[in-house]
């Protein structure tokens, strides 16, 4: 169904983006594409600093430290090597 037709048959503005409509799919796609880059740019420095500080203090954010090497995973996610921090 075309977006204009979906807008015309919507009961009210609040229900327009509910469900599995084309409009809601476009919104979800845009949030995923643009939101990921925005959040990564916004939080990259803060999260990296948190984990570097935790590593220097010998701390971990993992509930069960035996399950995960937190700093290595975070640095890999942000494309950094351990020596770079």
N, C-alpha and C positions, 0 to 999 in steps of 0.2 A: 504494500500500500504506500502511496506517495506521502511524503511528509506533510504537505499542505492538507491533504485529505484527513490525515490523522489529527492534525490540529483542529480542523473544523468539526470533527465528530467527538472531540474530547469534552467531557462534562464540565470540567473546570481546569484551571491552570495547575492545581496541585496533583491531579491525576495524569497529566500529560506525559510525564516521564516515568510513570510506574509501568510495570509489566515488561513485555518483550517487544516493544515497538521499535520501529526503525530509528526514531528520535532517541530513544534510550540507548540503543546500540551505538549510535554515533557519539553520544555524550560519553559513554563508557570508554569507547575507543580513544576519543580525544583526551580524556582524563588520564588514560593509561599512557599514551604517547607523550603528551606534554607534561603531565604531572610527574612522571618518573624522572625526567630530566631536571625539572624544577626542584623536586625534593632532594635529588642526589646532589645538586649544586648547593642547595641551601644547607643540608645537613652534613655534607662530606667532611668539612673541617672540624665541626663539633664532635661528630662520632669518632673520627680518627684520633682527635686529641684525647677523648675519653678513654679509648682503648690503649693508647700509648701511655697515658698516666697510670692506668690500671696495671699495665705490664711492668712499668718501672717500680710500682709499689708492691708488685707481686699479688695483685688482686684479680678477680675474674667476675664478670657479670653473669656467668653461667650458674644456674642453680646447682647442677651436678658437674663440677669441674672435670671429673673423670671422663665425661662424654665428649668434650670439645676443646680444641685448641683455638680459643676465641680470637686472639690477635691475628693469627695467621689467616683465618677465614675472612676477617674483616679487611685486612690488607690486600688479600687476593681479590675481594669484591671490588675494592676501589682501585685495583690495578697497581698497587705499590709492592715493593719488596721490603722485607724486614730491615734491611740496611738503610733504606731511604728515610726512615723516620728518625 
